[in-house]
């Protein structure tokens, strides 16, 4: 069994990977901005760099900022907006966003400050299991979590998801993870004591145009990102995920006694 701090480090890796940019920016009229979360490590960066080549062949420039800040969401959101401005993402004809979990906690409130007028698609990686990880880590592994990641994880543990209202301006898709990570497995009883795990899309507090279920855990969403590209490309082009995508949620996991 791994030591607790190693388990946390495997789940939450801030600052271990750098930004990803196209070699020749603004070559295409579409940009995909991926906002990673605490699972962004060097393996994930390599995965995105591989995906960038495939996306470029499809006429899309890929950007991945290194924006998470130990000091909290205020500085994290400022770092995100600075990256957006520095890379001149407003110059693209169409901007598409893929937000991992912490990315959604960063991006959604930023819509109150910026119109993102070229925003065309927002795709969320959501997980009723993994979204319990910040609270679980701060309660079960308080000091190592603070030592490794600062206030950001604690702020996320104490804050609820803030939904966006897309209206008719841009499309919203949700990919729901259905497998637990090592951290959730290790502290399964604690995670389930927070309440029943309901995978249904309607319980995610986010309006959407389409919602599908992915047989991956949070770590695999990074390292196997290229496997998500067919769905990403389809919703970018058609406003929906592919017809053959899985839209049937797994059975609920019942709450356990605290």
N, C-alpha and C positions, 0 to 999 in steps of 0.2 A: 504494500500500500504506500502510495506517495505521501510525503510529509505535507501538512496543510499548506504551508507557504508555497511549496512547489505546485500544488493543485491550483492555488490562486494565480500564481504566475503563469500557468498554462492557459488560464481562462482570460485573465486581464493583463495584456501586454501593451503598455503605453510607451511610446517613444522608442520602440525597438525596430521600427520600420520607417522608411522615408516616403516622401511624396512620389507619385507617379504622374508623369506628364507625357504627352505625345512628343516624339522627336521633332516633329514639324507641326507646331500648333496652328489652329485655325485653317488647316488644309481642307477640312470638311465643313459642311453647314450644320452638322449635329455634334453635340458634345454630351457625353455621359459623365456626370459627376458622382463618384462613389464616396459616400461619407462613412468611413469605417468606424467601428467602435472598439471595445476593449479586447477584441480578438485579433487585432491587427498586429501581426508580427512579420518576420522576414519571409516565412513561408507564404503568408498571405500576400505580401508584396510581390513575390515571384509569381504567384497565381494571377495577380492582376496584370503584371507585365505580359504574361502569356495571353491573357484575355485581350489586352490592348492591341495586340497584333491582329487577332481575329476581328475585333471591332473596327479597326482601321480598314480592313478589307471590305467591311460593310459600310464604309463611309462615315464612321463615328470616331471622334477623338475621345480618349479616356483620360480623366483626371481623378487622382486620389490624393487629397491633402493630408498632411501630417499636422493635425490641428487640435487634438485633445490636449488639455492643459490641466496639470495637477491642481491648480488653484481653484478650479470650478468652472461652471457653465458660462459665466459672464465672459471670462477670458477665452474660453473655448469657442463661443459664438463669435467673438471679435476676431479670433484667428481664422475661423471659417470665412467670414466676410472679407478679411484681408486677402485670403487666397483667391476668392472669387474675383475681387477687383484686380489683383496683381496679374492673374491669368486672363483678364479681359473676357470672362465667360459671357458677359452681356452682349458681346459682339456676335455670338453665334446666332444663327437663325432660329435654332431650336435647342433648348437645354433640357436634358433628362436627368433626373436624380435617382440614385439608388441609395437608400438610407438604411444602414444597419441600425441596431437598437439605439445605441448612444447617438448615432447620427440623426435619428428622428427626434430625440430629445434636444438636439442642437438645431436642426433645420426648421422644425415647425415654428418655434417662437421667433426665428429670424424672419419669417414671412411677415411679421408685424412691422419690421423695420425696412424691408426691401420688397419691391413689387415683383422682382424676377420676371419681368414682362415677357421674356422669351421662354418661360417655363412651359414645357409641353407634356411631360410625364413625370410622375413621382411613384417610385416603387419602394415599398417598405419590406424589410425583413423583420418579421414579428415572431415572437415565441412566448406563449403563456408559461413555458417552463423557464427559459433563460432570462426572462424579464424579472424573475425572482432572484437571480444571482447577485445583484448588487446588495439587496437587503440581507441575503443569506451570508455573503462574504463579510459584510460589516458587523453582523451579529456573531457569527461563528469564528471569524478570523479577523477580529477588529484591528489589532495592531499591525500585523503584516499587510493587511489591505491598505491601511493608511500609509505605512512606510513605503509601499510600492507605488501607490497611485494617488495619494493625496486626497483632497477634498472632493474631487469630481465624482468618485464612486459613491461617497456618502450623500452628496446632493442628489444623485440619481435615485438612490435608495429611498430618499424622503420625498420624491416628487412624482406626481402622476403624469401619465401620458397626456400631452396637449394636442388634441386633434386639429386638423386643418379642414377648411371648407373649400373644396376645389371649384364648386359650381360647375360651370361649363368651360372654364378657362383652360384646364389641363386635366389629363386622365390620372387616376390613382389606382394602382395595383398593389396587392398585398401577397407576399409569399410567407406562409406560416411554416416554421420549423416544427417537426414532429418527434425528433429524437433528443434525449437529454445529453448534456455534456458530462465530463468526468466530475465536475464540481457538483452538479445537481445529483448525480448518482451517489456521490460520496455522502452528501447530506440530504438524501432523499426524504427522510422522515421530517426534517426541519422544513424543507421546501413544501411538502404537502400539508404541513400544519398551518400554512398561510391561507389555505382554502382549496377548494376543488379546482383542478386544472380543466378549464373549458376551452377547447380548441376552436370552437365555432367562430366564424368571421365576425358575426354580429356582436361578440363579446369583446372585440378589440378596440372599441370606442373610436373608430375611424371609418368615415364614409369612403366608399370605394366603387370603382367600376367593375373590378374583378378581384377574385381572391382564390388562391390555390394552395395546396398543401404539399410540402417538399419533404421527402424521406431522408433528411439530413439533420445533423445537430449544428450548433452555432459555429463550432470550429470548422466543420466541413463546408459550411456556406462560404467561408473564405478560401480554403485550400482547393475546393472543387468549384470555384466560381464560374469557370468556363462552361460547366454543365448547365448553368442557369441561363446562358446566353440565348438559346432558342426562345425561351419564354420572354426574356428581356426584349429581344429584337421584335418579337411578335406584338407585344403590347405597345412598343414604341411606334410601330407601323400601322397597327390595326386597332389600337385602343382596348384590346382584350388579350388575355393569354391564349395559348393554343387550345383548340377544342378538346384535344386528348389529355390535357392537364387534369390532375386529380383535384376535384372540387368537393370531395367527401371528407369531412373532418374525422379524425380518430375519435374513439370513445373517450369520454371524460375520465380523468383520474381522480378518484374521490379523495376528499380531505382526510388526513389522518389526525389522530389525537395529538395535541401539542405535548 
